[in-house]
Amino acid sequence: MAKNNFRGMPGGMNQAAMLKQAQKMQQEMLRMQEEQENKTFTAKAGGGVVAATVNGKHELVELTIQPEAVDPEDVEMLQDTVIAAVNEAMRMADTEAANNMSRLTGGLNLGGLF
């Protein structure tokens, strides 16, 4: 009976080599995740009168509102502008995280493997 050592795989990759490669990829993912969490992403809305900064953990870390954005008679506009800036900063963080993951995995969809 044949041993289960993946001799038929391209390049003769065996289980030990596959495991080592998977561990290396997992370590790289953890490093990238840590870097991502420490980065900040800033987006502006309303022509730049509102700026929101989030970190890679999706935490709002800074919100800047220029005085000209504050109109007591149009609070809803300010609320919408803040929401737009925060959501765009979150999208920026998500996009970078997805791009980093894609580079690491070579575009493979590994699902919840790591």
Buried (B, 14 or more C-beta within 10 A) or exposed (E): EEEEEBEEEEEEEBEEEEEEEEEEBEEBBEEBBEEBBEBBBBBBBBEEBBBBBBBBEBEBEEBBBEEEBEEEEEEEEBEBBBEBBBBBBBEBBBEBBEEBBEEBBEEEEEEEEB
